[in-house]
Amino acid sequence: MKTYRGGSAWDGATWPGDPGTADETVWQYEPASGLFTNKLYADGNGTAYSYTPEGKLATRRWARGVTTTYSYTNTTGEMIGIDYSDSTPDVGFTYLRMGQQGTITDGEGTRTLTYDPRLQLSNEVQVLTGNLGTNIISRATDSLGRNTGFRLEQNESVVCESAYSYATDGRFNGVAWSNAGMSVARSVQYQYLPQSELLAGWTESDAGFTAVREYEPQRDLLVTVSNRIGTNVVSVFGYQNDVIGRRTKRYDGGSAFTAVVTNLFGYNTRSELTNAVMGDLLYGFRFDNIGNREWSKTNGTELLYVANELNQYTQIANGVTNNPTYDLDGNLLTDGTWTNTWDGENRLVGVTPLNVVTGSKKLQMAYDYMGRRVRKAVLEWDGSSWQTNKTSRFVFDGWNLLSEYSVLPSSVQTNWFVWGLDLSGSLQGAGGIGGLISAQLTDPATSNLTTLFYTFDGNGNVSECLTTGGEVAAHYEYSPFAAVVASSGPMAKTNPFRFSTKWWDDETGLGWWGYRFYDSGTGRWCSREPIGEVLGSLGLYGFVQNSPISGADYLGLMSMFPGFPQPGWKIEDFINHFYRLPPLAPGAPVYLGDPNVDLLDEYQNSPDIDLYRYSDVPWDIQNQVNLQNPPCCIPGEILEGERGPDNVATTIFVMKSGRIKAQWRCTCEAGGLSFHCRIYFRGTDVFDNPINIGHLPPAISDPIPDLIKNVGGTPFDIVAEWKDYRTFAIGATFVVP
């Protein structure tokens, strides 16, 4: 793969005459087996893999020499061990007869897993290393196998529990919870837009907290987010979106703001944010062709950046030059302020100041088998040695933090966190962004636990923390790339969750997303993209494709934008989203919009296209789509060849942003009866004047109704069947209705 940071005329219709020098990444494979053996970056360094005779991964060797060895059972071939050549704690697994993991051992202890009769995880018992106690997470499901909540016990005491409820239509509609120290259990109820999966808001009746979300009438794009306590509008955010879904204007208001703030945003042709006016702050950015910053400006302060062939910043200058350094695997080692240490999975385990003085702080961190940060120690230099100031241990439900247990020199503190639906409309589909409902945090003034409710803007950034009495305990305002530019309130520093509902370390200023740490100063990650050059991450370090105003990032792995595919979607999720399939009862009619409505510009000219074979789609989803008459846009052309549906080949193009288009060809005999022979059509995201296509549109004749059926696995054969059977000459054209 060749990428180009320089060159010119990249926006032309042909390949540039001066593309510049390419940075080349090479993937190598074993000729006999096709197994992937090496990935080499533009500097010639990279990762090497070896395999067992059965084709299982045996070793992984990082460029800096750290080797990971994988072991398996001799009978079933299941992985039982991960061994690191450095100090990274090893991981071990055992299995039950049905193949589920029975125990997991890592550097923090041993987990024992049990399952219910449906083989769903029901209990997770973690015995912590060093006789530090036991955590037990007990999970509940209903008769349909849906998650109905969990209970966390620590050292035989129930310390927090959450219960999930569902409406009669099957949609998630509520969370009820209680934590140790709470005087009353609380709950939140969710509301949806009619005939939609879009969240209209949520309410907490005891404190009177309400969040309201409003959308564009023809796109799943937010236009308003309002957060209220009783009749008091604490914060409200209004959005204007351009034709391709980018946010171009945002209004910030409410009692938490001193005045209504108007924010304006501009973009380049790659949809990277190039300028922003946010109140009295002015921002400007210029990027090279791969997404590295070349220049940035905040009010009068300018920064110049130099990136190498690995898309790493090697120089950042604003009068004083900073020269960041990296290890051979792309992890940031020094940034002019800190020295970083990384483990065998490229996880940040240590941060030490370059210049140590009395009062300086450093961090030591540890992770579990999933890569979740489960321990953080803050040490302080007393002039002669490092003294432990605070040690925190974390307990998670998936990637959502449940509790923080901290040991300080003279006290012990526990903070609790409660989660609901995040930006994805599920419990963790967006990595928890926008899903944090409430927390009990230790008030630094009183050392008592204070219950707080979280408010968010449209991107899932924490705007306020509200007390049960409606007071603003914390308020935050951010730069385009996540830096806190204003904060207020007695709990503003205590609350760790801020931009993107992520934990921010005050000691270093870094945000932890899950798989990576993020630096808001440079607007990029501190390590390479773990899943490689996919989903708009060709530069491997870029944050939300340099467009964090319009999108967010899932766990440090991939960018997400409203109205576009989300992490974890299956092919039927794509189809349901782009063709707006409503929940169907057996035999229910399917509705589609006016075929004359044109396609939105946001689905045109995408550089990022994913291909999906329609044969991968379950039959029930195929049959639903087969009932629809997709809007067609250009004439068809008859080709010489055999007539019949057996020659149909279908591809659905689902794009992050680009034209939604499917195509197929059905060749026909000259002078014979014809189906549609070549059909191009485009789906539409605008559904005005819906028609019931459980019946044929009156303009289309169907002399043989029993031909309306699923033929050859093609999703839209129904369109061909609806045409009158006629005789066409070779080369004739016809207009698809």
C-alpha positions in Angstrom: 0.0 0.0 0.0 1.3 3.4 -1.0 0.2 6.6 0.7 1.1 10.1 -0.2 1.6 13.0 2.2 2.6 15.5 -0.5 2.1 16.0 -4.2 -0.5 18.2 -5.8 -3.7 18.0 -7.9 -5.2 15.3 -5.9 -8.7 16.7 -6.4 -8.5 16.2 -10.2 -10.2 13.5 -12.3 -7.0 11.8 -13.2 -3.9 10.6 -11.3 -1.7 13.6 -10.4 1.3 14.4 -12.5 3.2 15.2 -9.4 2.0 12.7 -6.7 5.1 13.2 -4.5 7.0 10.5 -2.7 5.0 7.5 -1.6 5.3 5.9 1.9 4.9 2.2 1.4 3.5 -0.4 3.8 4.0 -4.0 2.8 2.0 -7.1 3.9 3.8 -10.4 3.4 2.3 -13.9 3.2 3.6 -17.4 3.3 3.4 -18.7 -0.3 2.3 -22.2 0.5 -0.4 -21.5 3.1 -1.3 -17.9 2.4 -0.8 -17.1 6.1 0.1 -13.5 7.0 3.7 -13.4 8.2 5.0 -9.8 8.2 3.8 -6.2 8.1 6.6 -3.8 7.3 6.1 0.0 7.6 7.8 2.6 5.5 10.9 2.6 7.7 11.4 -1.2 7.1 10.4 -2.2 10.7 7.3 -4.1 11.5 5.6 -7.1 13.1 6.4 -10.8 12.4 4.1 -13.8 12.9 4.7 -17.5 13.0 2.2 -20.4 13.1 1.7 -23.9 14.3 1.5 -26.8 11.9 -2.3 -26.5 12.3 -2.2 -22.9 11.1 -2.8 -21.3 14.6 -0.9 -18.2 15.6 2.3 -19.4 17.4 4.3 -16.2 18.0 4.1 -12.4 17.4 7.3 -10.4 17.4 7.1 -6.7 17.7 9.8 -4.6 15.9 11.4 -3.7 19.2 11.9 -7.4 20.0 9.1 -8.2 22.4 7.8 -11.6 21.5 4.4 -13.1 22.5 3.9 -16.8 22.4 0.5 -18.5 22.2 -0.2 -22.0 23.4 -3.2 -24.3 22.7 -4.7 -27.5 24.0 -3.6 -30.7 22.2 -7.2 -32.0 21.9 -9.6 -29.2 21.1 -7.1 -26.6 19.9 -8.4 -23.9 22.3 -6.0 -21.1 23.3 -4.8 -21.7 26.9 -1.9 -19.3 27.3 -0.4 -16.0 26.2 3.2 -15.6 27.3 5.2 -12.3 26.9 9.0 -12.1 26.7 9.0 -8.8 28.7 7.4 -8.0 32.1 3.9 -8.0 30.8 1.8 -10.3 32.9 1.0 -13.6 31.2 -2.6 -14.7 30.6 -4.1 -18.2 31.0 -7.4 -19.8 30.1 -9.3 -23.0 31.0 -12.4 -24.2 29.3 -15.6 -26.1 30.1 -16.9 -29.1 28.2 -19.1 -26.9 25.9 -16.2 -24.8 25.0 -16.9 -21.7 27.1 -14.1 -20.1 29.1 -14.1 -21.5 32.6 -11.3 -19.4 34.2 -9.1 -16.5 33.1 -5.9 -15.7 34.9 -4.0 -12.4 34.4 -1.8 -10.1 36.3 -4.7 -8.9 38.5 -6.0 -12.2 39.6 -8.2 -15.1 38.5 -11.7 -14.9 37.1 -14.1 -17.9 37.3 -17.0 -17.8 34.9 -20.3 -19.7 35.1 -23.1 -19.8 32.6 -26.9 -20.3 32.7 -28.7 -23.2 30.8 -28.7 -21.0 27.6 -24.9 -20.8 27.9 -25.1 -17.1 28.6 -22.6 -15.7 31.1 -24.3 -15.5 34.5 -21.5 -15.1 37.1 -17.9 -13.7 37.0 -15.9 -14.2 40.2 -12.6 -12.4 40.4 -10.2 -13.2 43.1 -7.7 -10.3 43.2 -3.9 -11.0 43.5 -2.4 -10.2 46.9 -5.4 -11.1 49.1 -7.0 -7.8 48.0 -10.5 -9.3 48.0 -13.1 -10.7 45.6 -15.3 -9.1 43.0 -18.4 -11.0 41.9 -20.6 -9.8 39.0 -23.9 -11.7 38.8 -25.8 -11.2 35.5 -29.5 -11.7 34.9 -31.4 -12.4 31.7 -35.1 -12.8 30.9 -36.9 -15.7 29.2 -35.9 -14.2 25.8 -32.3 -14.1 26.7 -32.2 -10.3 27.0 -29.8 -8.6 29.5 -31.9 -7.5 32.5 -29.1 -6.3 34.7 -26.3 -7.2 37.0 -25.2 -7.1 40.7 -21.7 -6.3 41.9 -20.5 -7.8 45.2 -17.2 -6.9 46.8 -16.0 -9.1 49.7 -19.5 -10.6 50.1 -21.3 -7.3 50.2 -23.6 -6.1 47.4 -22.2 -2.7 46.5 -24.1 -1.8 43.3 -26.8 -3.2 41.1 -28.6 -2.2 37.9 -31.8 -3.5 36.5 -32.8 -3.1 32.8 -36.4 -3.1 31.5 -38.0 -3.4 28.1 -41.2 -2.2 26.6 -43.9 -4.5 25.1 -42.4 -3.8 21.6 -39.0 -5.2 22.8 -37.2 -1.9 23.0 -35.0 -1.0 25.9 -36.8 1.5 28.0 -35.3 1.9 31.5 -32.5 1.5 34.0 -33.1 1.3 37.8 -30.1 1.3 40.1 -28.8 1.5 43.7 -25.2 1.8 45.0 -23.7 1.5 48.5 -24.4 4.7 50.4 -27.4 5.7 48.4 -30.4 6.6 50.5 -32.9 5.9 47.7 -32.9 3.8 44.5 -33.2 5.7 41.3 -34.3 5.0 37.8 -34.3 6.5 34.3 -36.9 5.9 31.5 -36.1 6.3 27.8 -38.5 7.6 25.1 -38.3 7.1 21.4 -39.5 8.9 18.3 -42.7 7.3 17.0 -42.1 4.6 14.4 -38.4 4.9 15.0 -35.4 3.5 16.9 -34.1 7.1 17.5 -34.0 8.2 21.2 -36.3 11.1 21.9 -34.9 11.5 25.4 -34.9 10.2 28.9 -36.2 11.2 32.3 -35.3 10.7 36.0 -38.5 11.6 37.9 -37.2 11.8 41.5 -34.7 14.6 40.7 -36.7 15.9 37.8 -33.9 15.5 35.3 -34.9 15.4 31.6 -33.0 15.1 28.4 -34.7 15.8 25.1 -33.3 15.1 21.6 -34.7 16.4 18.3 -33.7 15.4 14.8 -33.9 16.6 11.2 -37.2 15.5 9.6 -35.5 13.6 6.8 -32.2 12.5 8.3 -31.1 10.9 11.5 -29.1 13.9 12.4 -29.5 15.8 15.7 -30.7 19.4 15.6 -31.3 19.9 19.3 -30.2 18.4 22.6 -31.7 19.9 25.8 -30.9 19.1 29.4 -33.3 20.2 32.1 -34.0 20.0 35.8 -37.6 20.7 36.3 -38.4 23.8 34.2 -34.8 25.0 34.3 -33.0 24.5 31.0 -29.4 23.9 32.2 -27.9 23.4 28.8 -29.1 23.3 25.3 -27.2 22.6 22.0 -28.6 23.4 18.6 -27.0 22.1 15.4 -27.0 22.9 11.7 -25.7 20.3 9.3 -24.6 20.6 5.7 -25.8 18.4 2.9 -23.2 15.7 3.7 -24.1 15.6 7.4 -21.2 17.7 8.7 -22.0 20.1 11.6 -21.4 23.6 10.4 -23.0 25.6 13.3 -23.7 24.9 16.9 -25.5 27.1 19.5 -24.7 26.6 23.2 -27.1 28.0 25.7 -28.9 27.4 29.0 -28.4 28.5 32.6 -25.0 26.8 32.8 -23.6 29.2 30.2 -23.0 32.9 30.9 -24.4 33.7 27.4 -25.6 32.0 24.2 -22.5 31.0 22.3 -22.5 30.6 18.5 -19.9 28.2 17.1 -19.1 28.0 13.4 -17.1 25.1 11.7 -15.5 24.8 8.3 -14.1 21.8 6.4 -11.8 20.9 3.5 -12.7 18.5 0.7 -11.8 15.5 2.9 -14.2 16.7 5.6 -11.4 17.6 8.0 -12.0 20.5 10.3 -10.0 23.4 9.1 -11.5 26.3 11.1 -13.7 26.9 14.0 -15.1 30.0 15.8 -16.2 29.0 19.3 -17.2 32.0 21.2 -14.2 34.3 21.5 -11.8 31.4 20.5 -10.6 31.1 16.9 -9.1 27.8 15.6 -7.4 27.0 12.4 -5.9 23.7 11.1 -4.1 22.6 7.9 -3.4 18.9 7.2 -1.4 17.0 4.6 -3.0 14.5 2.3 -2.9 11.7 4.8 -4.3 13.7 7.7 -1.2 14.9 9.6 -1.3 18.5 10.9 1.0 20.9 9.1 -0.2 24.0 10.9 -2.6 24.9 13.7 -3.6 28.2 15.3 -5.5 29.0 18.4 -6.3 32.7 18.5 -2.8 34.2 18.0 -0.7 31.1 18.9 0.6 29.2 15.9 2.2 25.7 15.8 4.1 24.1 12.9 4.3 20.3 12.6 6.7 18.0 10.7 5.6 14.4 10.2 7.9 11.6 9.0 7.1 8.7 6.7 5.4 6.8 9.5 3.0 9.8 10.0 4.6 10.5 13.4 5.1 14.1 14.5 8.9 14.5 14.8 8.8 18.3 15.3 6.3 20.7 16.8 7.4 24.3 16.9 6.0 27.6 18.1 9.3 29.4 18.7 10.4 26.6 20.9 10.9 23.3 19.1 9.7 20.0 20.6 10.9 16.8 19.0 8.7 13.8 20.0 10.3 10.4 19.8 8.8 6.9 19.3 9.8 3.3 19.7 10.1 0.9 16.7 6.4 -0.1 17.1 5.1 3.5 16.9 4.5 4.1 20.5 5.2 7.7 21.8 8.2 7.6 24.0 8.8 11.3 24.8 6.8 14.4 24.0 9.0 17.1 25.6 7.2 16.8 29.0 6.8 13.1 29.7 8.6 9.8 29.2 6.3 6.9 28.4 6.7 3.1 29.0 4.7 0.5 27.0 4.0 -3.2 27.6 3.9 -6.2 25.3 0.5 -5.2 24.0 1.5 -1.6 23.3 -0.5 -0.4 26.3 0.7 2.6 28.2 2.0 1.3 31.6 4.2 4.2 32.9 4.4 8.0 32.6 7.3 9.8 34.2 8.1 13.6 33.9 11.2 14.4 32.0 12.2 16.9 34.5 11.6 15.7 38.1 11.3 18.2 40.9 9.7 18.0 44.3 6.0 17.5 43.9 6.3 15.9 40.4 3.9 13.0 39.8 4.3 9.9 37.8 1.8 7.1 36.9 2.0 3.3 36.9 -0.8 1.4 35.3 -1.9 -2.2 34.8 -4.4 -3.9 32.5 -6.5 -7.1 32.5 -6.8 -9.7 29.8 -9.2 -7.6 27.8 -6.9 -4.5 27.9 -9.0 -2.6 30.4 -7.1 -0.4 32.8 -7.8 -2.0 36.1 -5.1 -0.3 38.3 -3.6 3.2 38.4 -1.1 4.4 40.9 -0.1 8.0 41.3 3.4 8.5 42.8 4.9 11.8 44.0 8.5 12.8 44.3 9.3 14.0 47.8 12.8 15.3 46.9 14.6 11.9 47.4 12.2 9.1 46.3 8.8 8.3 44.8 6.0 8.0 47.3 2.7 6.4 46.5 0.0 9.1 46.7 -3.0 7.2 45.5 -3.7 3.7 44.1 -7.0 3.1 42.3 -8.5 -0.2 41.2 -11.3 -0.3 38.7 -14.1 -2.8 38.1 -15.9 -2.9 34.7 -19.0 -4.2 33.1 -17.7 -4.8 29.6 -16.0 -1.5 28.9 -18.2 0.6 31.2 -16.6 1.5 34.5 -18.7 0.5 37.6 -16.4 1.4 40.5 -13.2 3.1 41.4 -11.7 1.9 44.7 -8.9 4.2 45.8 -6.4 3.9 48.7 -4.9 7.2 49.8 -2.4 7.8 52.6 -5.1 8.6 55.2 -8.3 7.4 53.7 -10.1 5.0 51.4 -12.6 6.2 48.8 -15.0 4.4 46.4 -16.8 6.1 43.5 -19.7 4.5 41.6 -20.9 4.9 38.0 -24.2 4.0 36.4 -24.6 3.5 32.6 -27.6 3.4 30.2 -27.9 3.7 26.4 -25.0 5.4 24.7 -24.9 7.2 21.3 -25.5 3.9 19.5 -28.9 3.4 21.2 -27.5 0.3 22.9 -25.7 -0.2 26.2 -22.2 -0.2 24.9 -22.3 0.0 21.1 -20.5 3.4 21.1 -18.1 2.4 23.9 -20.3 4.2 26.5 -20.1 7.6 24.8 -23.1 9.6 26.0 -24.3 6.7 28.1 -23.2 7.7 31.6 -26.3 8.4 33.6 -25.1 9.0 37.2 -22.2 8.8 39.6 -21.6 8.9 43.3 -18.3 10.8 43.7 -16.4 11.7 46.9 -16.9 15.4 47.5 -13.4 16.8 48.2 -14.8 19.4 50.6 -16.8 17.0 52.8 -15.4 13.5 52.0 -19.0 12.4 51.6 -20.5 10.7 48.5 -22.4 13.1 46.2 -24.9 11.8 43.7 -24.5 13.5 40.3 -26.4 13.3 37.0 -24.6 13.8 33.7 -25.7 16.0 30.8 -24.2 15.8 27.3 -24.0 17.7 24.0 -24.9 15.9 20.8 -21.5 14.2 20.6 -21.6 12.6 24.0 -19.3 15.1 25.6 -20.1 15.8 29.3 -21.5 19.3 29.7 -22.6 19.3 33.3 -22.8 17.3 36.4 -26.0 18.1 38.3 -26.8 17.4 42.0 -30.1 15.9 43.0 -31.1 19.4 44.0 -30.5 20.7 40.5 -27.3 22.6 41.3 -24.5 22.6 38.6 -21.6 20.8 40.4 -19.5 20.8 37.3 -19.6 22.5 33.9 -17.2 22.0 30.9 -16.5 23.6 27.6 -14.1 22.1 25.0 -12.0 23.0 22.0 -12.7 21.2 18.7 -10.1 18.5 19.6 -11.2 17.9 23.2 -9.1 20.3 25.3 -11.1 21.7 28.3 -11.1 25.5 27.7 -13.5 26.3 30.5 -14.6 24.5 33.6 -16.4 25.5 36.8 -18.1 24.0 39.8 -17.0 22.3 43.0 -16.8 18.8 41.4 -15.3 19.9 38.0 -11.9 18.5 38.9 -13.2 15.5 40.9 -15.3 14.2 38.0 -13.0 12.2 35.7 -15.4 11.8 32.8 -15.4 14.7 30.3 -15.0 14.9 26.6 -16.5 11.9 24.8 -17.5 10.5 28.2 -14.0 9.2 28.6 -11.7 9.1 31.7 -9.2 11.9 31.7 -6.0 11.7 33.8 -5.4 15.2 35.3 -1.8 14.3 36.0 -0.9 13.9 32.3 -3.9 15.5 30.5 -4.4 12.3 28.5 -7.8 10.7 27.8 -8.2 7.0 28.0 -10.6 5.5 25.4 -10.0 1.8 26.1 -7.4 0.6 23.5 -5.5 3.9 23.3 -4.7 7.1 25.0 -5.4 10.4 23.3 -3.6 13.8 23.5 -5.9 16.8 23.0 -2.8 19.0 22.5 -1.7 17.4 19.3 -5.2 16.1 18.4 -4.0 12.5 17.9 -3.4 9.1 19.6 -0.2 8.2 21.5 0.1 4.9 19.7 -0.9 3.3 16.3 -4.3 2.1 15.4 -4.6 -1.5 16.8 -6.7 -2.7 13.9 -4.6 -1.2 11.2 -5.2 0.9 8.1 -9.0 0.6 8.0 -12.1 2.8 8.5 -10.5 6.1 7.6 -7.3 5.4 9.7 -4.7 5.3 7.0 -2.4 7.6 9.0 -2.8 5.3 12.1 -2.7 8.2 14.6 -5.5 10.5 13.5 -8.5 11.3 15.8 -12.0 10.8 14.3 -10.6 11.5 10.8 -9.8 15.1 12.0 -13.5 15.8 12.3 -14.4 15.4 16.1 -17.1 18.0 15.9 -19.2 15.7 13.7 -18.1 12.3 15.0 -16.7 10.3 17.8 -14.4 7.3 18.3 -15.3 3.8 19.5 -12.8 2.7 22.2 -9.8 4.1 20.3 -10.5 1.7 17.4 -12.6 3.4 14.8 -14.4 6.6 14.0 -18.2 6.9 14.2 -20.4 9.5 12.6 -24.2 10.1 13.1 -26.4 8.4 10.6 -23.6 6.1 9.4 -22.6 2.5 10.2 -21.7 1.9 13.8 -19.3 -0.6 15.3 -20.7 -4.1 15.7 -23.4 -3.7 13.0 -24.3 -6.8 11.1 -25.3 -6.7 7.4 -29.0 -6.6 8.4 -28.3 -3.6 10.5 -26.9 -1.8 7.5 -30.0 -2.7 5.4 -32.4 -1.8 8.1 -30.7 1.6 8.5 -30.3 2.6 4.9 -33.6 1.3 3.7 -35.4 2.2 7.0 -37.1 -1.1 7.5 -39.6 -0.7 10.4 -40.1 -3.5 12.9 -42.2 -6.0 11.0 -44.9 -8.4 12.2 -45.4 -11.5 9.9 -47.3 -10.4 6.9 -47.1 -6.7 7.7 -46.7 -4.3 4.7 -43.4 -2.6 4.1 -43.4 1.2 3.3 -41.0 3.0 1.0 -40.7 6.6 0.0 -41.6 8.4 -3.1 -39.4 7.0 -6.0 -39.1 10.5 -7.4 -37.2 11.8 -4.4 -33.5 12.2 -5.2 -30.7 10.7 -3.1 -29.2 13.0 -0.5 -25.8 14.4 -1.4 -24.3 12.9 1.8 -24.3 9.5 0.1 -22.3 10.5 -3.0 -18.7 10.2 -4.0 -17.4 8.3 -1.0 -13.8 7.2 -0.9 -14.6 4.6 1.7 -16.7 1.7 0.4 -17.4 -1.6 2.0 -18.8 -4.5 -0.1 -21.3 -7.0 1.2 -22.5 -10.1 -0.7 -26.3 -10.2 -0.3 -26.1 -14.0 0.1 -24.7 -13.3 3.6 -28.0 -11.8 4.6 -30.5 -14.0 6.5 -33.5 -15.1 4.4 -36.0 -13.2 6.6 -34.1 -10.0 6.0 -33.9 -10.8 2.2 -37.6 -11.3 2.1 -38.3 -8.0 3.8 -36.2 -6.1 1.3 -37.7 -8.1 -1.6 -41.0 -6.4 -0.8 -39.6 -3.0 -1.5 -39.5 -1.2 -4.8 -36.3 0.8 -4.7 -36.1 4.1 -6.5 -34.3 3.7 -9.9 -32.4 6.4 -11.5 -31.0 5.6 -15.0 -32.1 3.7 -18.1 -31.4 0.0 -18.4 -29.7 -1.6 -21.3 -30.4 -5.0 -22.8 -27.4 -7.3 -23.4 -27.2 -10.3 -25.6 -27.1 -13.6 -23.8 -29.3 -16.0 -21.9 -32.5 -14.8 -20.3 -33.3 -15.7 -16.8 -32.7 -14.8 -13.1 -30.0 -17.4 -12.6 -27.4 -15.0 -14.0 -28.2 -12.4 -11.5 -25.2 -11.1 -9.5 -25.9 -8.7 -6.7 -23.7 -6.4 -4.6 -24.9 -4.0 -2.0 -22.5 -1.1 -1.5 -22.8 0.2 2.1 -20.7 3.3 2.6 -19.6 5.4 5.5 -20.5 8.4 3.4 -21.3 7.9 -0.2 -23.8 6.8 -2.8 -25.9 3.8 -1.7 -26.2 1.7 -4.8 -26.9 -1.9 -5.7 -26.6 -3.3 -9.2 -27.2 -6.5 -11.0 -27.3 -7.8 -14.6 -29.7 -10.3 -16.0 -28.8 -11.1 -19.6 -31.5 -11.8 -22.1 -32.1 -13.7 -25.4 -32.6 -11.5 -28.5 -36.3 -11.1 -29.2 -37.3 -13.1 -26.1 -39.3 -12.3 -23.1 -37.3 -10.0 -20.8 -36.8 -9.3 -17.2 -35.0 -6.0 -16.4 -31.7 -6.8 -18.0 -29.4 -4.3 -16.4 -30.7 -2.2 -13.5 -29.0 0.5 -11.6 -30.8 2.1 -8.7 -30.1 4.1 -5.7 -31.7 3.9 -2.3 -33.0 7.0 -0.7 -32.8 8.4 2.8 -35.8 10.6 2.2 -39.2 9.0 2.7 -41.8 11.5 1.8 -45.3 10.4 0.7 -44.9 6.8 1.6 -46.7 4.2 -0.4 -47.9 0.8 0.7 -45.9 -1.5 -1.5 -47.5 -4.5 0.0 -49.6 -3.9 -3.1 -48.4 -3.0 -6.6 -48.1 0.7 -7.5 -50.9 1.4 -10.0 -48.5 2.4 -12.8 -47.0 -1.1 -12.9 -48.8 -4.0 -14.4 -48.4 -7.5 -12.9 -50.3 -10.0 -15.0 -48.9 -13.0 -13.1 -49.1 -12.2 -9.4 -47.5 -15.5 -8.3 -44.3 -14.4 -9.9 -43.8 -12.0 -7.0 -41.3 -14.1 -5.2 -37.6 -14.3 -4.1 -35.7 -15.5 -7.1 -32.0 -16.4 -7.1 -31.2 -14.6 -3.9 -31.4 -11.2 -5.6 -32.8 -8.6 -3.2 -34.9 -6.7 -5.7 -36.0 -9.3 -8.2 -39.5 -8.1 -7.3 -38.8 -5.0 -9.4 -38.1 -7.1 -12.5 -41.2 -9.2 -11.9 -43.4 -6.2 -11.7 -42.6 -5.1 -15.2 -44.9 -6.0 -18.1 -43.4 -8.9 -20.1 -42.4 -7.4 -23.4 -40.1 -8.2 -26.3 -37.0 -6.1 -26.6 -34.4 -5.8 -29.4 -30.7 -6.1 -28.5 -29.5 -2.6 -27.6 -32.9 -1.3 -26.8 -33.3 0.9 -23.7 -36.1 1.3 -21.3 -36.6 3.6 -18.3 -36.9 1.9 -14.9 -39.8 3.4 -13.0 
